[in-house]
């Protein structure tokens, strides 16, 4: 975002962001297995859409956000980590 703002000459916005926001690292854990051969037909039967590239996702999903927030952030069921990929949660 900062790189985009630099390219557009928005230094005042960059300064405001540096003083008032944070952009923590995040990680999503969700497997998207190869779709079953009959999935396009099932989608078309249920929706009328002829999807040539359907994507399935497992029911489990976890979104880990770097520890940049107050303790109440976990009240919504989230987990916080101390760093990026390769760091323990």
C-alpha positions as CSV (number, residue, x, y, z in Angstrom):
1,X,0.0,0.0,0.0
2,X,2.8,2.4,0.9
3,X,4.5,1.7,-2.4
4,X,1.3,2.5,-4.3
5,X,0.9,5.7,-2.3
6,X,4.5,6.7,-3.1
7,X,3.9,6.2,-6.8
8,X,0.8,8.4,-6.6
9,X,2.6,11.1,-4.5
10,X,0.3,10.8,-1.5
11,X,3.0,11.6,1.2
12,X,0.4,13.0,3.6
13,X,-1.5,9.8,3.5
14,X,1.7,7.8,4.1
15,X,2.5,10.0,7.1
16,X,-1.0,9.5,8.5
17,X,-0.8,5.7,8.0
18,X,2.6,5.6,9.8
19,X,1.2,7.4,12.8
20,X,-2.3,5.8,13.0
21,X,-2.4,2.3,11.4
22,X,-0.7,-1.0,11.5
23,X,-0.5,-3.7,8.8
24,X,0.3,-7.0,10.5
25,X,1.5,-10.1,8.7
26,X,-1.2,-12.7,8.3
27,X,-1.4,-16.4,7.4
28,X,-4.4,-18.4,6.2
29,X,-4.6,-22.2,6.6
30,X,-7.2,-23.7,4.3
31,X,-6.7,-26.6,1.9
32,X,-8.3,-26.3,-1.6
33,X,-8.3,-29.9,-2.8
34,X,-8.7,-30.9,-6.5
35,X,-12.4,-30.7,-7.2
36,X,-14.4,-33.9,-7.8
37,X,-15.0,-34.7,-11.5
38,X,-18.7,-34.2,-11.1
39,X,-18.5,-30.8,-9.4
40,X,-19.1,-28.7,-12.5
41,X,-22.2,-30.6,-13.3
42,X,-23.5,-30.3,-9.7
43,X,-22.8,-26.5,-9.7
44,X,-24.7,-26.1,-13.0
45,X,-27.6,-28.2,-11.7
46,X,-27.9,-26.1,-8.6
47,X,-27.1,-22.6,-10.0
48,X,-27.5,-22.8,-13.8
49,X,-23.8,-21.5,-14.0
50,X,-21.5,-23.5,-16.3
51,X,-18.3,-23.0,-14.1
52,X,-15.3,-24.3,-16.1
53,X,-12.9,-23.9,-13.2
54,X,-14.6,-24.6,-9.9
55,X,-12.7,-24.5,-6.6
56,X,-13.5,-26.5,-3.5
57,X,-12.3,-25.7,0.0
58,X,-12.2,-27.8,3.1
59,X,-14.5,-26.8,5.9
60,X,-11.6,-26.0,8.2
61,X,-10.2,-22.5,7.9
62,X,-7.8,-20.6,10.2
63,X,-6.6,-17.1,9.8
64,X,-3.6,-16.1,12.0
65,X,-2.8,-12.4,12.5
66,X,0.5,-11.1,13.8
67,X,0.3,-9.9,17.4
68,X,-0.2,-6.2,16.9
69,X,-3.5,-5.8,18.6
70,X,-5.0,-5.6,22.1
71,X,-5.8,-8.8,24.1
72,X,-9.5,-8.5,23.3
73,X,-8.7,-9.4,19.6
74,X,-9.0,-13.0,20.6
75,X,-12.5,-12.6,21.9
76,X,-13.8,-13.3,18.4
77,X,-12.1,-16.7,18.3
78,X,-8.9,-15.5,16.5
79,X,-5.3,-16.5,17.2
80,X,-2.3,-14.2,17.3
81,X,1.2,-15.0,16.4
82,X,4.5,-13.2,17.1
83,X,5.8,-13.2,13.6
84,X,5.4,-14.4,10.1
85,X,5.7,-17.8,8.5
86,X,7.8,-20.2,10.4
87,X,7.2,-18.5,13.8
88,X,5.1,-20.3,16.5
89,X,1.6,-19.0,17.1
